[in-house]
C-alpha cells in the first residue's frame, strides 16, 4: 500500500540513466506508484555498472517490469501499462521513444490525461539536441558552471548535483507536479520538455541577481561570491582535511575574526577592502593550517562564525547534526540519503530496490492479461 502525498498517482518510467531515474525515485519516495520498465536485454551502453541491484538506490520504492522493447508484443504491453498511468518519464535523446513506438502522440492518443515527461541534456529542439554530452557540458553551456571556479582553479562542481539533479531531475519534477495539478483541473495532459541546460540556467537566477548588482564579474576573484573574498572560501587544515567559511555579514565576520584571534590584524580590519584580500587570504590559510579539522570544529562549529567542515560521505553520515535530522537512512544494509524535504503530515519513505523483472507477473495481472497470455509472453521471450 502506497502512502504519502502522491499516493494514487501511477508513474511509468522507461529505464535509463541520470536524472530521469532520480526523478522517479523522488516520486516513489513521496508515495507515487512507480513502475520502471527495464529492457529484458542488458543494455551494454548504459555506462553505469552495479555489482548487484541493491546498489541502484535510484530504483528504491519502484516496481520492475522487464520487457523486450525490440518486439511489438513488448511495446504493446508497455502501451497498455501507459494507458493506465498518470505520468510517463523518459530520458533518451529526441526521437528514440518515437522510433520505439512509444512517442507522446501514440501514448496520449489512448490516454489524453497522460503527462509525458521528457528529460534530456540539451532539450527536444535546438542545434545541439541530438549531440552526445554529459553533466559538465550542459552546465558549462548554461553559464552555471562558471562561478564554481577560482582564479587559480578551473570551474568545477560536484558530479551530478548541479546539472543532472538540480537542473535536470528537480526541473522535471516541478513540471510533473505542475502538470498533475493542471490535469486534475482540466483532464488534459501535456508534454514536458525538461533540459538540463535550461534547468541549470534557471537555477542560476540568484547568481544573475548578484551579477546585475555588480557582486559577480565575468572574471574570477573580483567579488565576494566568485573567489575573491578570503572570508568566503575553503581552507586546508593541518591533517589535510578541509573547512568551509563564509562570514559575509559584519557581525558574523567580527565573530569569525575573534574566534581565530585575528581581529587586530591590519589586513583583516576592513572586510570589503579588496586591496587587503590577498594578504588576508594568506593569513587565513596559514592560520587554518595550524590546527586539525576536528580542532577547528571544536572552536567554531555551533557558533555564528559561518563555518562547517568539508566532509566525505563516510564522515557526513556520522555527523551529529545529520544523525539528529535523520538525513541518511539504511535500507537493505545500504546507507543512502533519506527523502527530503520532511513533511509533517505525509513524510516521504525510502523503499526497497527491486530486482529486474521482479514484478512482471503481478503487473501483467493488474493489466488484465490472462494466464495464457502471460505464458505466451514468456515463451516468446517478451518478458
GIWO-V722879 format. One record per residue. RES is the residue in one letter. SS is DSSP state (H for helix, E for strand, - for the rest). PHI is phi in degrees with one decimal (none if undefined). Layout:
res=RES ss=SS phi=PHI
res=RES ss=SS phi=PHI
This chain:
res=X ss=- phi=none
res=X ss=- phi=-81.4
res=X ss=- phi=-125.0
res=X ss=- phi=116.2
res=X ss=- phi=-64.8
res=X ss=- phi=-102.8
res=X ss=- phi=-57.6
res=X ss=- phi=96.7
res=X ss=- phi=-93.8
res=X ss=E phi=-102.2
res=X ss=E phi=-120.5
res=X ss=E phi=-105.3
res=X ss=E phi=-112.6
res=X ss=E phi=-82.4
res=X ss=- phi=-55.8
res=X ss=- phi=-156.2
res=X ss=- phi=-126.2
res=X ss=- phi=83.6
res=X ss=H phi=-70.4
res=X ss=H phi=-64.7
res=X ss=H phi=-61.0
res=X ss=H phi=-64.3
res=X ss=H phi=-60.5
res=X ss=H phi=-62.0
res=X ss=H phi=-61.8
res=X ss=H phi=-61.4
res=X ss=H phi=-61.4
res=X ss=H phi=-67.3
res=X ss=H phi=-55.7
res=X ss=- phi=-103.6
res=X ss=- phi=106.8
res=X ss=- phi=-69.8
res=X ss=E phi=-85.7
res=X ss=E phi=-111.6
res=X ss=E phi=-108.7
res=X ss=E phi=-92.6
res=X ss=E phi=-91.3
res=X ss=E phi=-102.4
res=X ss=E phi=-70.2
res=X ss=- phi=-61.3
res=X ss=- phi=-83.7
res=X ss=- phi=-68.9
res=X ss=- phi=-83.8
res=X ss=- phi=-72.8
res=X ss=- phi=-110.9
res=X ss=- phi=-69.8
res=X ss=- phi=87.5
res=X ss=- phi=-104.0
res=X ss=- phi=-121.6
res=X ss=- phi=-129.6
res=X ss=- phi=-64.1
res=X ss=- phi=-155.0
res=X ss=H phi=-59.4
res=X ss=H phi=-66.1
res=X ss=H phi=-77.0
res=X ss=- phi=-83.1
res=X ss=H phi=-55.8
res=X ss=H phi=-66.0
res=X ss=H phi=-100.1
res=X ss=E phi=-62.8
res=X ss=- phi=77.9
res=X ss=- phi=-98.3
res=X ss=E phi=-106.4
res=X ss=E phi=-114.9
res=X ss=E phi=-122.1
res=X ss=E phi=-98.8
res=X ss=E phi=-135.0
res=X ss=- phi=-81.0
res=X ss=- phi=-80.6
res=X ss=- phi=-92.8
res=X ss=- phi=-107.3
res=X ss=H phi=-63.8
res=X ss=H phi=-61.2
res=X ss=H phi=-64.1
res=X ss=H phi=-62.4
res=X ss=H phi=-62.4
res=X ss=H phi=-62.4
res=X ss=H phi=-65.3
res=X ss=H phi=-62.6
res=X ss=H phi=-64.3
res=X ss=H phi=-66.4
res=X ss=H phi=-62.9
res=X ss=- phi=-63.0
res=X ss=- phi=-99.8
res=X ss=- phi=-99.3
res=X ss=- phi=-95.0
res=X ss=E phi=-139.4
res=X ss=E phi=-120.9
res=X ss=E phi=-122.1
res=X ss=E phi=-142.7
res=X ss=- phi=-133.1
res=X ss=- phi=-101.0
res=X ss=- phi=-62.4
res=X ss=- phi=-52.9
res=X ss=- phi=99.5
res=X ss=H phi=-65.1
res=X ss=H phi=-64.8
res=X ss=H phi=-63.2
res=X ss=H phi=-67.6
res=X ss=H phi=-74.2
res=X ss=- phi=89.2
res=X ss=- phi=-125.5
res=X ss=- phi=-67.8
res=X ss=H phi=-61.9
res=X ss=H phi=-60.9
res=X ss=H phi=-71.6
res=X ss=H phi=-69.9
res=X ss=H phi=-83.5
res=X ss=H phi=-61.9
res=X ss=- phi=-96.6
res=X ss=- phi=-147.1
res=X ss=- phi=-60.8
res=X ss=- phi=-84.5
res=X ss=- phi=-64.3
res=X ss=E phi=-97.2
res=X ss=E phi=-105.3
res=X ss=E phi=-92.5
res=X ss=E phi=-110.6
res=X ss=E phi=-116.6
res=X ss=E phi=-135.0
res=X ss=- phi=-79.8
res=X ss=- phi=-99.7
res=X ss=- phi=105.5
res=X ss=- phi=-77.0
res=X ss=- phi=-129.9
res=X ss=- phi=105.3
res=X ss=- phi=-64.1
res=X ss=- phi=-101.8
res=X ss=- phi=-54.5
res=X ss=- phi=-98.9
res=X ss=- phi=-90.1
res=X ss=- phi=-71.5
res=X ss=- phi=-168.4
res=X ss=- phi=-140.1
res=X ss=H phi=-38.0
res=X ss=H phi=-64.8
res=X ss=H phi=-68.2
res=X ss=H phi=-65.8
res=X ss=H phi=-72.0
res=X ss=H phi=-64.1
res=X ss=H phi=-67.7
res=X ss=H phi=-76.7
res=X ss=- phi=92.9
res=X ss=- phi=-68.1
res=X ss=- phi=-75.6
res=X ss=H phi=-55.7
res=X ss=H phi=-82.2
res=X ss=H phi=-88.3
res=X ss=- phi=-95.9
res=X ss=E phi=-137.9
res=X ss=- phi=-59.4
res=X ss=- phi=-111.7
res=X ss=E phi=-150.5
res=X ss=- phi=-64.7
res=X ss=- phi=-57.0
res=X ss=- phi=-156.0
res=X ss=- phi=-155.1
res=X ss=- phi=-56.0
res=X ss=- phi=-53.4
res=X ss=- phi=76.5
res=X ss=H phi=-69.8
res=X ss=H phi=-83.4
res=X ss=H phi=-94.5
res=X ss=H phi=-55.1
res=X ss=H phi=-88.7
res=X ss=H phi=-66.8
res=X ss=H phi=-82.6
res=X ss=H phi=-98.3
res=X ss=H phi=-57.1
res=X ss=H phi=-67.5
res=X ss=H phi=-68.6
res=X ss=H phi=-61.5
res=X ss=H phi=-62.6
res=X ss=H phi=-59.5
res=X ss=H phi=-63.8
res=X ss=H phi=-63.1
res=X ss=H phi=-66.1
res=X ss=H phi=-64.7
res=X ss=H phi=-68.5
res=X ss=H phi=-62.9
res=X ss=H phi=-62.1
res=X ss=H phi=-62.0
res=X ss=H phi=-65.4
res=X ss=H phi=-66.3
res=X ss=H phi=-81.4
res=X ss=H phi=-116.8
res=X ss=- phi=76.9
res=X ss=- phi=-113.2
res=X ss=- phi=-83.3
res=X ss=E phi=-160.8
res=X ss=E phi=-103.0
res=X ss=E phi=-106.3
res=X ss=E phi=-102.1
res=X ss=E phi=-101.0
res=X ss=E phi=-117.9
res=X ss=H phi=-59.4
res=X ss=H phi=-65.5
res=X ss=H phi=-66.5
res=X ss=H phi=-65.8
res=X ss=H phi=-69.1
res=X ss=H phi=-66.0
res=X ss=H phi=-60.4
res=X ss=- phi=-70.3
res=X ss=- phi=-90.3
res=X ss=H phi=-59.5
res=X ss=H phi=-65.9
res=X ss=H phi=-62.7
res=X ss=H phi=-63.4
res=X ss=H phi=-62.9
res=X ss=H phi=-64.6
res=X ss=H phi=-63.3
res=X ss=H phi=-68.5
res=X ss=- phi=-85.8
res=X ss=- phi=65.8
res=X ss=- phi=-96.4
res=X ss=- phi=-129.0
res=X ss=- phi=-126.5
res=X ss=- phi=-73.2
res=X ss=- phi=-115.6
res=X ss=- phi=-66.8
res=X ss=- phi=80.1
res=X ss=- phi=-98.7
res=X ss=- phi=-138.4
res=X ss=- phi=-73.1
res=X ss=- phi=-96.2
res=X ss=- phi=-120.7
res=X ss=- phi=94.1
res=X ss=- phi=-79.6
res=X ss=- phi=-77.1
res=X ss=- phi=-69.4
res=X ss=- phi=-86.8
res=X ss=E phi=-132.6
res=X ss=E phi=-166.1
res=X ss=E phi=-110.9
res=X ss=E phi=-127.2
res=X ss=E phi=-86.2
res=X ss=- phi=-105.6
res=X ss=- phi=-63.5
res=X ss=- phi=-93.3
res=X ss=- phi=87.3
res=X ss=- phi=-86.8
res=X ss=E phi=-127.8
res=X ss=E phi=-131.4
res=X ss=E phi=-114.1
res=X ss=E phi=-134.1
res=X ss=E phi=-156.5
res=X ss=- phi=-85.3
res=X ss=- phi=-75.6
res=X ss=- phi=-73.2
res=X ss=H phi=-54.7
res=X ss=H phi=-63.2
res=X ss=H phi=-69.0
res=X ss=H phi=-63.8
res=X ss=H phi=-63.2
res=X ss=H phi=-63.7
res=X ss=H phi=-57.0
res=X ss=H phi=-65.6
res=X ss=H phi=-60.8
res=X ss=H phi=-62.9
res=X ss=H phi=-90.9
res=X ss=- phi=57.6
res=X ss=- phi=-122.6
res=X ss=- phi=-64.0
res=X ss=- phi=-96.4
res=X ss=- phi=-68.6
res=X ss=H phi=-56.2
res=X ss=H phi=-73.2
res=X ss=H phi=-103.4
res=X ss=H phi=-66.0
res=X ss=- phi=-99.7
res=X ss=- phi=-57.5
res=X ss=- phi=-104.2
res=X ss=- phi=-82.9
res=X ss=H phi=-63.7
res=X ss=H phi=-65.5
res=X ss=H phi=-95.6
res=X ss=H phi=-64.8
res=X ss=H phi=-59.7
res=X ss=H phi=-67.2
res=X ss=H phi=-66.4
res=X ss=H phi=-63.0
res=X ss=H phi=-62.0
res=X ss=H phi=-66.3
res=X ss=H phi=-66.6
res=X ss=H phi=-60.6
res=X ss=H phi=-63.6
res=X ss=H phi=-65.9
res=X ss=H phi=-68.3
res=X ss=- phi=-73.4
res=X ss=- phi=-85.5
res=X ss=- phi=-136.1
res=X ss=- phi=-78.2
res=X ss=H phi=-57.2
res=X ss=H phi=-64.2
res=X ss=H phi=-64.5
res=X ss=H phi=-68.0
res=X ss=H phi=-62.9
res=X ss=H phi=-62.3
res=X ss=H phi=-84.9
res=X ss=H phi=-111.5
res=X ss=- phi=-67.1
res=X ss=- phi=90.2
res=X ss=- phi=-102.4
res=X ss=- phi=-90.7
res=X ss=- phi=-81.2
res=X ss=- phi=59.2
res=X ss=E phi=-136.8
res=X ss=E phi=-159.5
res=X ss=E phi=-72.9
res=X ss=E phi=-89.3
res=X ss=- phi=-107.7
res=X ss=- phi=-84.7
res=X ss=H phi=-59.4
res=X ss=H phi=-61.8
res=X ss=H phi=-72.1
res=X ss=H phi=-62.1
res=X ss=H phi=-67.8
res=X ss=- phi=-99.7
res=X ss=- phi=-72.3
res=X ss=H phi=-55.0
res=X ss=H phi=-65.8
res=X ss=H phi=-68.1
res=X ss=H phi=-66.4
res=X ss=H phi=-63.8
res=X ss=H phi=-82.5
res=X ss=- phi=53.6
res=X ss=- phi=-68.0
res=X ss=E phi=-122.6
res=X ss=E phi=-137.2
res=X ss=E phi=-107.3
res=X ss=E phi=-128.9
res=X ss=- phi=52.6
res=X ss=- phi=61.1
res=X ss=E phi=-119.6
res=X ss=E phi=-76.2
res=X ss=E phi=-159.4
res=X ss=E phi=-64.2
res=X ss=- phi=-80.8
res=X ss=- phi=-58.5
res=X ss=- phi=-142.6
res=X ss=- phi=-78.8
res=X ss=- phi=-91.4
res=X ss=- phi=-93.9
res=X ss=- phi=-72.1
res=X ss=- phi=-103.5
res=X ss=- phi=-132.4
res=X ss=- phi=-66.8
res=X ss=- phi=-73.9
res=X ss=- phi=-143.8
res=X ss=- phi=-83.1
res=X ss=- phi=-89.7
res=X ss=- phi=-87.3
res=X ss=E phi=-85.7
res=X ss=- phi=-80.9
res=X ss=- phi=-76.6
res=X ss=- phi=-59.7
res=X ss=- phi=73.9
res=X ss=- phi=-58.6
res=X ss=- phi=-108.7
res=X ss=H phi=-50.2
res=X ss=H phi=-62.4
res=X ss=H phi=-69.3
res=X ss=H phi=-68.2
res=X ss=H phi=-62.8
res=X ss=H phi=-65.0
res=X ss=H phi=-62.5
res=X ss=- phi=-80.2
res=X ss=- phi=89.3
res=X ss=- phi=-74.5
res=X ss=- phi=-76.5
res=X ss=H phi=-60.8
res=X ss=H phi=-64.4
res=X ss=H phi=-65.5
res=X ss=H phi=-64.9
res=X ss=H phi=-62.2
res=X ss=H phi=-64.1
res=X ss=H phi=-63.1
res=X ss=H phi=-71.1
res=X ss=H phi=-64.3
res=X ss=- phi=-88.5
res=X ss=- phi=59.3
res=X ss=- phi=-78.3
res=X ss=- phi=-123.7
